[in-house]
Amino acid sequence: MFSCNLCSDSKLRKLIDFGYHPVAKHYLHNKNQEEPVWPVKLYFCDNCGLTQLKDSCPSEVLYDNYVTLSTWKFQPHVQHEIELINRLDGINSNSTFIEIGSNDGMFLEQMAKNGYENTMGVEPANDAYKISLEKKISKINEFLTPELSISLKDKYGQFDMFISRQNMEHISDLKGMVESIKTLVKPNGYVLIEVPNFSCNLKTRDYSLWEEHVNYFTKETLEYFLSLAGIKIVHHENILFSGEGIIVVGQNVNEVDCSIDYVPDLRKRSIEYGQYWNEFKINIHNYFNKLRNDKKKIAVYGAGSRVFCLINFTGIAKFIEIIVDDQLEKQNKYMPGGKLPIKSSNALYDESVDICLLAVNTENEEKVIKKHKKWLEKSGVFWSVLPPSDRLLPVWHI
């Protein structure tokens, strides 16, 4: 029996069992390297509506070293988030900030450049933590827990703002996080939360779920989560980043009334999403079988965790020749699971690739296409496999 990460209710219904898979970010140094696997099972809570993974890879395996760092990622919305902070009543250069899952300190570094230097980062991954120390950012190399939160409050006092960017989706103990927010945020203080938007997955039939993401928030479930901590949302918007994301700014008002009337509609959409999975797999396999029969050579552009999970979940690695990526740290390695080689994007030309599946963030697709105009002129074709792109494979039915 499992209980919900958010509300602790045991009324969880299984949506999809994706099978057993390796950690998507643990790149292989050789094709024969052995790799442990864990179950990836998606559930829906009938009480609060949170979709979540249960019985998945332990956090100590995922976050000993993080491997992929924040500074590797193009994040054009960072300055916008800082501008949101700038506009908040009571926030000034003397305000205090704590960011959890602060990775290599990229966001706190940008905060300092904008005049906010009273910051604290909490980051459990050793590699990200060590890099942040070089930036002279105050950091703690631990997981945030209610106990650590009390210790931080006793030592530093409460904070004017609690920041979590692309982090809450990784934390199975959301109840503990509620207690930490209550402990760490001053009365009338703020939170800034950024998470992937699962509503986009439901709408676009996006099954590129990352096994690190144990929580799949919609705006409604995120609002419910924050209400348990006494946080009222004062700003909300959707953004394009690694799919679609949600940014909310909330204020600590101590008590918030929040209805869960959204659950029946969210349940219906989630069940439909789960039921379509098998048909999705069949359609994808039929499409790639046809390409193989036509002697088409296929590559994937982007060695990221979302596409690795999609390839492994659907079992389509057998149709793909190579992964190409312009990140030097990823080249000359192999993808987990499918064990496909990762090469420079020059391989599109060198290995006579016919079709390239875009697996970069939607906002970066145009940049990649322009970079490889010559390949397109040689009759190359780009399709996307990561929603919400408008270049999705023609077999994709939304």
Secondary structure, DSSP 4 states (H G I P E B T S, - for coil): ----TTT----EEEEEEEEEE--TT--BSSTT-----EEEEEEEETTT--EEEES---HHHHSSS--S-GGGS--TTHHHHHHHHHTSTT--TT--EEEES-TTSHHHHHHHHTT---EEEE---HHHHHHHHHTT--EE-S---HHHHHHHHHHH--EEEEEEES-GGG-S-HHHHHHHHHHHEEEEEEEEEEEE-HHHHHHHT-----TT--EE--HHHHHHHHHHTTEEEEEEEEEESSSEEEEEEEEE-S------TTHHHHHHHHHHHHHHHHHHHHHHHHHHHHHHHTT--EEEE---HHHHHHHHHHT-GGG--EEE-S-GGGTT-B-TTT--BEE-TTHHHHTT-SEEEE-S-GGGHHHHHHHTHHHHHTT-EEEE-STT-S-B-TT---
